[in-house]
Amino acid sequence: MTSTDKPIQARRFFVRGRVQGVGFRWFVEREAHILGIAGWVRNNHDGSVEVLAQGTRDQLAGLHTRLREGPRAARVDSVEASDAAPVAGLSSFRIEGAW
């Protein structure tokens, strides 16, 4: 590993508040593309939005900051973050259907 290589990490985020029906998943997808993060975002039955994100520590910190802000129509009450296992071969970011 050279000094320019940064280890890939994965984080799972649960975003709660008014985050469904306000374009939150599209907002997350756009921010992930801007930051160069791989993973997915989906709505959960409990009204939260779940994000699995994979990237460098700096990329994930940037996404965490953006998740706390959310799109204009959203109201973010909390963002719960936890470490996740990196997924081999995950190279793009997508919106998944509601579960």
Rosetta silent file (secondary structure, phi, psi, omega in degrees, C-alpha in Angstrom):
SEQUENCE: MTSTDKPIQARRFFVRGRVQGVGFRWFVEREAHILGIAGWVRNNHDGSVEVLAQGTRDQLAGLHTRLREGPRAARVDSVEASDAAPVAGLSSFRIEGAW
SCORE:     score description
SCORE:     0.000 S_00000001
   1 L     0.000  127.325  177.968    0.000    0.000    0.000 S_00000001
   2 L   -88.765  172.866 -178.286    1.451    3.369   -0.976 S_00000001
   3 L   -67.354  -18.011  179.395    0.873    6.603    0.917 S_00000001
   4 L   -87.777  -15.738  177.731   -1.788    7.603   -1.635 S_00000001
   5 L   -79.803  131.570  176.626   -3.853    4.438   -1.067 S_00000001
   6 L  -117.823  138.658 -178.646   -6.488    4.799    1.616 S_00000001
   7 L   -65.074  142.609  177.536   -8.244    1.788    3.081 S_00000001
   8 L   -84.129  132.357  177.342  -11.857    1.310    2.069 S_00000001
   9 E  -121.527  162.054  175.984  -14.294    1.289    4.946 S_00000001
  10 E  -128.000  142.320  177.795  -18.024    0.662    5.082 S_00000001
  11 E  -135.361  146.300  174.745  -20.617    2.350    7.277 S_00000001
  12 E  -111.180  131.289 -179.694  -24.335    1.794    7.734 S_00000001
  13 E  -119.464  138.710  170.321  -26.473    4.856    8.449 S_00000001
  14 E  -117.464  117.682 -177.429  -30.066    5.015    9.695 S_00000001
  15 E  -106.575  126.501 -178.451  -31.592    8.437    9.101 S_00000001
  16 E  -121.187  151.903 -177.737  -34.749    9.313   11.030 S_00000001
  17 E   136.374 -149.172  173.670  -37.150   12.253   10.779 S_00000001
  18 E   -91.337   85.771 -171.920  -39.219   13.395    7.806 S_00000001
  19 L  -125.269    2.962  174.554  -37.028   11.531    5.320 S_00000001
  20 L  -115.134  141.934  179.911  -39.471    9.577    3.144 S_00000001
  21 L    79.204   13.406 -178.324  -41.470   11.157    0.341 S_00000001
  22 L  -125.745   14.886  179.493  -39.183   14.210    0.245 S_00000001
  23 L    80.874   18.397 -175.074  -36.562   13.098   -2.305 S_00000001
  24 H   -65.066  -41.952 -179.123  -34.138   11.904    0.352 S_00000001
  25 H   -63.935  -38.835  179.040  -32.977    8.779   -1.515 S_00000001
  26 H   -68.535  -37.277  175.306  -32.253   10.793   -4.671 S_00000001
  27 H   -59.490  -46.936 -178.845  -30.394   13.357   -2.558 S_00000001
  28 H   -63.896  -42.701  179.544  -28.257   10.577   -1.024 S_00000001
  29 H   -60.140  -44.845 -179.591  -27.581    9.036   -4.440 S_00000001
  30 H   -63.651  -46.234 -179.870  -26.428   12.392   -5.831 S_00000001
  31 H   -62.914  -39.481  179.344  -24.184   13.152   -2.844 S_00000001
  32 H   -63.262  -41.640  178.275  -22.667    9.649   -2.993 S_00000001
  33 H   -63.979  -42.379  179.576  -21.836   10.125   -6.683 S_00000001
  34 H   -61.291  -41.251 -176.867  -20.252   13.522   -5.963 S_00000001
  35 H   -82.960  -11.642 -178.871  -18.163   12.022   -3.145 S_00000001
  36 L    77.998   31.715 -177.953  -17.247    8.862   -5.097 S_00000001
  37 L   -97.055  142.630  174.568  -18.936    6.508   -2.626 S_00000001
  38 E  -101.243  157.758  176.236  -20.302    3.063   -3.479 S_00000001
  39 E   142.648 -150.780 -179.163  -23.317    1.459   -1.813 S_00000001
  40 E  -154.470  164.123  176.014  -27.085    1.832   -1.682 S_00000001
  41 E  -135.888  143.362  178.438  -29.951    3.708   -0.043 S_00000001
  42 E  -152.748  155.654  172.218  -33.459    2.458    0.724 S_00000001
  43 E   -81.473  143.875  174.190  -36.608    3.340    2.655 S_00000001
  44 L  -109.383  158.089 -177.930  -37.446    1.137    5.640 S_00000001
  45 L   -59.942  -28.005 -177.512  -40.928    0.212    6.906 S_00000001
  46 L   -80.561    4.370  178.480  -40.384    2.179   10.136 S_00000001
  47 L    94.004   -4.677  177.989  -40.095    5.452    8.207 S_00000001
  48 L   -86.159  167.104  171.809  -36.305    5.632    8.365 S_00000001
  49 E  -115.146  130.647 -179.109  -33.901    5.703    5.436 S_00000001
  50 E  -107.553  136.589 -179.493  -31.038    3.189    5.502 S_00000001
  51 E  -128.952  129.827  167.995  -27.732    3.798    3.741 S_00000001
  52 E  -110.042  119.973 -175.258  -24.846    1.401    3.208 S_00000001
  53 E  -126.552  140.082 -178.625  -21.829    3.416    2.099 S_00000001
  54 E  -130.447  127.957 -179.606  -18.344    2.284    1.173 S_00000001
  55 E   177.583 -164.876  177.146  -15.369    4.571    0.691 S_00000001
  56 L   -78.025  166.159  179.008  -12.454    6.177    2.495 S_00000001
  57 H   -56.522  -41.902 -179.946  -12.839    7.577    5.997 S_00000001
  58 H   -65.078  -42.306  178.525  -12.908   11.123    4.570 S_00000001
  59 H   -61.630  -44.552 -178.103  -15.561   10.233    1.973 S_00000001
  60 H   -67.518  -36.593  176.878  -17.753    8.595    4.636 S_00000001
  61 H   -64.092  -39.637  177.406  -17.341   11.560    6.989 S_00000001
  62 H   -62.894  -42.203  178.691  -18.451   13.854    4.162 S_00000001
  63 H   -65.256  -42.712  179.493  -21.536   11.736    3.510 S_00000001
  64 H   -56.334  -43.843  177.921  -22.377   11.643    7.232 S_00000001
  65 H   -60.692  -45.621 -179.364  -22.325   15.454    7.277 S_00000001
  66 H   -66.874  -35.347  178.109  -24.605   15.649    4.226 S_00000001
  67 H   -63.724  -36.456  179.075  -27.012   13.070    5.701 S_00000001
  68 H   -67.029  -29.106  179.792  -27.428   15.265    8.791 S_00000001
  69 H   -82.372  -49.182 -179.641  -28.365   18.206    6.547 S_00000001
  70 L    70.155  173.066  176.394  -30.612   16.355    4.081 S_00000001
  71 L   -73.628  166.768 -173.875  -32.463   17.914    1.144 S_00000001
  72 L   -55.783  -40.906 -174.757  -34.490   21.086    1.676 S_00000001
  73 L   -77.599  -11.744 -176.413  -37.876   19.327    2.100 S_00000001
  74 L   -87.991  161.290  169.201  -36.578   16.859    4.690 S_00000001
  75 E  -129.476  110.890 -178.487  -36.262   17.173    8.450 S_00000001
  76 E   -93.009  117.738  178.420  -33.460   15.015    9.847 S_00000001
  77 E   -90.135  -37.749  179.927  -33.945   14.203   13.541 S_00000001
  78 E  -157.159  152.391  173.084  -31.073   11.741   13.909 S_00000001
  79 E  -128.978  113.766  178.398  -28.398    9.863   11.979 S_00000001
  80 E   -98.971  125.855 -177.415  -27.222    6.622   13.572 S_00000001
  81 E  -120.095  141.647  175.736  -23.940    5.339   12.139 S_00000001
  82 E  -145.490  154.495  177.432  -22.226    1.987   12.654 S_00000001
  83 E   -68.878  147.402  177.230  -19.320    0.150   11.077 S_00000001
  84 E  -134.185  163.241  177.370  -20.176   -2.424    8.428 S_00000001
  85 L   -79.536  130.142  175.684  -18.189   -5.031    6.544 S_00000001
  86 L   -58.410  143.625 -178.836  -16.964   -3.798    3.140 S_00000001
  87 L  -101.369  118.308 -179.752  -18.709   -5.556    0.246 S_00000001
  88 L   -61.947  136.646  175.436  -16.346   -6.972   -2.380 S_00000001
  89 L    81.969   -0.836  178.858  -17.092   -5.774   -5.899 S_00000001
  90 L   -78.775  112.776 -172.817  -19.355   -2.918   -4.816 S_00000001
  91 L  -128.168   -3.895  179.697  -18.373   -0.123   -7.198 S_00000001
  92 L  -133.859  174.882  179.281  -21.468    2.031   -7.770 S_00000001
  93 E  -120.275  136.335 -176.480  -24.244    3.630   -5.740 S_00000001
  94 E  -141.128  159.584  172.533  -27.915    2.818   -6.268 S_00000001
  95 E   -93.918  127.807  176.407  -31.376    3.400   -4.904 S_00000001
  96 L  -102.148  155.929  178.183  -33.043    0.191   -3.747 S_00000001
  97 L   -66.497  162.078  178.707  -36.783   -0.329   -3.478 S_00000001
  98 L   -65.024  144.920 -178.887  -38.535   -0.038   -0.135 S_00000001
  99 L  -107.618    0.000    0.000  -38.334   -3.155    2.049 S_00000001
